[in-house]
Amino acid sequence: MIKDITLGQYFPGNSAIHRLDPRTKLVGMIAYIAIVFLVTELPLYVLPALFVLMTTLIARVPLSYLIKSLKPIALLLVFMFVINLFMVTTGDPLFDWKFIHVTQGGVWQAAFITLRLILLLLGTSLMTLTTTPIALTDGMEKLLTPLAKLGFPAHELSMMMTIALRFIPTLIEEADKIMKAQMARGADFESGNLVKRAKAMVPVLVPLFVSAFRRADELAMAMESRCYHGGEGRTRMRILKLQWADGLAGLALALMSAAIIIGQRLLF
């Protein structure tokens, strides 16, 4: 399961999605999240799902690689589905047995919430898979530049968030190495119930935290040795410039938003 976490990992490529301006991707991700939350009818989730599918195909990211991002939260998805299934009692009854009551409204709400979480995770994972951490830093800093004139630490915040995002795959790799080393010494992380598995993970957390602090200290020393003092006087190897493809991406999001708004008003 450790290797199934794709958040923060970059999938190398030279597709049209990879070449988009990082500012377009960041604004597009925010707009996509807003669109997903604006949907109030389950059938209309077809549009965001098609958008994610088409973007994945254009980016040439294997669907299996993207779907792997759902495995770490599979238990959460099942939990959310079950909670909504039994807690929502509106609509026609579908199943009644003692204290178990399943209604049409419960099934509808459970599917709605679960699909929303899936679409949110797939959309955000797709952005990190097609954008390098450096590009994310530059794009975020550019977007926050107007606030920097008011004293807002735009560069520092962008760098902090990008380093945190970049550390995710690093810590995943470190955790995998620690688990394999302990399994070679007889540790068992697969058998037993959920409580036993959680207890078995405790010996992994201590060396993982030690490794995280050590890597953070090494990174700080490396940045200081290179005379890093924030964004002042810093130049960039790649100058960000919006292209026609960025306009097409924005148009696609705008059309999807309009289709959802019109669909909710006319069809439901």
ChimeraX attribute file (.defattr): number of C-alpha atoms within 10 A of each C-alpha:
attribute: neighborCount
match mode: 1-to-1
recipient: residues
	/A:1	11
	/A:2	15
	/A:3	14
	/A:4	15
	/A:5	20
	/A:6	24
	/A:7	20
	/A:8	24
	/A:9	22
	/A:10	18
	/A:11	19
	/A:12	14
	/A:13	15
	/A:14	11
	/A:15	14
	/A:16	14
	/A:17	23
	/A:18	20
	/A:19	15
	/A:20	21
	/A:21	20
	/A:22	29
	/A:23	22
	/A:24	19
	/A:25	25
	/A:26	19
	/A:27	15
	/A:28	20
	/A:29	18
	/A:30	12
	/A:31	16
	/A:32	24
	/A:33	18
	/A:34	13
	/A:35	19
	/A:36	22
	/A:37	12
	/A:38	13
	/A:39	20
	/A:40	14
	/A:41	15
	/A:42	14
	/A:43	11
	/A:44	17
	/A:45	19
	/A:46	11
	/A:47	16
	/A:48	23
	/A:49	18
	/A:50	12
	/A:51	17
	/A:52	18
	/A:53	15
	/A:54	12
	/A:55	18
	/A:56	21
	/A:57	14
	/A:58	13
	/A:59	21
	/A:60	18
	/A:61	18
	/A:62	11
	/A:63	11
	/A:64	8
	/A:65	14
	/A:66	20
	/A:67	15
	/A:68	16
	/A:69	21
	/A:70	20
	/A:71	16
	/A:72	15
	/A:73	16
	/A:74	12
	/A:75	11
	/A:76	14
	/A:77	19
	/A:78	12
	/A:79	14
	/A:80	16
	/A:81	21
	/A:82	16
	/A:83	14
	/A:84	21
	/A:85	21
	/A:86	17
	/A:87	16
	/A:88	18
	/A:89	17
	/A:90	14
	/A:91	13
	/A:92	11
	/A:93	13
	/A:94	12
	/A:95	10
	/A:96	10
	/A:97	7
	/A:98	5
	/A:99	7
	/A:100	9
	/A:101	16
	/A:102	22
	/A:103	20
	/A:104	17
	/A:105	20
	/A:106	25
	/A:107	20
	/A:108	18
	/A:109	22
	/A:110	24
	/A:111	17
	/A:112	19
	/A:113	15
	/A:114	18
	/A:115	18
	/A:116	19
	/A:117	17
	/A:118	17
	/A:119	18
	/A:120	18
	/A:121	18
	/A:122	20
	/A:123	23
	/A:124	18
	/A:125	21
	/A:126	26
	/A:127	24
	/A:128	21
	/A:129	23
	/A:130	26
	/A:131	24
	/A:132	19
	/A:133	22
	/A:134	15
	/A:135	16
	/A:136	23
	/A:137	22
	/A:138	22
	/A:139	21
	/A:140	22
	/A:141	22
	/A:142	18
	/A:143	17
	/A:144	17
	/A:145	15
	/A:146	12
	/A:147	13
	/A:148	14
	/A:149	10
	/A:150	8
	/A:151	8
	/A:152	13
	/A:153	16
	/A:154	21
	/A:155	19
	/A:156	15
	/A:157	15
	/A:158	21
	/A:159	20
	/A:160	12
	/A:161	15
	/A:162	20
	/A:163	17
	/A:164	13
	/A:165	17
	/A:166	19
	/A:167	17
	/A:168	16
	/A:169	19
	/A:170	15
	/A:171	17
	/A:172	18
	/A:173	14
	/A:174	18
	/A:175	20
	/A:176	17
	/A:177	14
	/A:178	17
	/A:179	21
	/A:180	13
	/A:181	12
	/A:182	15
	/A:183	12
	/A:184	10
	/A:185	9
	/A:186	9
	/A:187	14
	/A:188	15
	/A:189	15
	/A:190	10
	/A:191	9
	/A:192	11
	/A:193	8
	/A:194	10
	/A:195	8
	/A:196	13
	/A:197	14
	/A:198	11
	/A:199	11
	/A:200	17
	/A:201	14
	/A:202	10
	/A:203	13
	/A:204	17
	/A:205	14
	/A:206	11
	/A:207	14
	/A:208	19
	/A:209	13
	/A:210	11
	/A:211	15
	/A:212	16
	/A:213	12
	/A:214	12
	/A:215	15
	/A:216	14
	/A:217	12
	/A:218	12
	/A:219	13
	/A:220	12
	/A:221	13
	/A:222	12
	/A:223	13
	/A:224	11
	/A:225	9
	/A:226	8
	/A:227	9
	/A:228	13
	/A:229	11
	/A:230	13
	/A:231	13
	/A:232	8
	/A:233	6
	/A:234	8
	/A:235	8
	/A:236	7
	/A:237	5
	/A:238	8
	/A:239	7
	/A:240	15
	/A:241	10
	/A:242	12
	/A:243	12
	/A:244	9
	/A:245	15
	/A:246	21
	/A:247	12
	/A:248	11
	/A:249	17
	/A:250	17
	/A:251	12
	/A:252	14
	/A:253	18
	/A:254	16
	/A:255	12
	/A:256	18
	/A:257	21
	/A:258	13
	/A:259	14
	/A:260	23
	/A:261	16
	/A:262	12
	/A:263	15
	/A:264	16
	/A:265	9
	/A:266	8
	/A:267	8
	/A:268	8
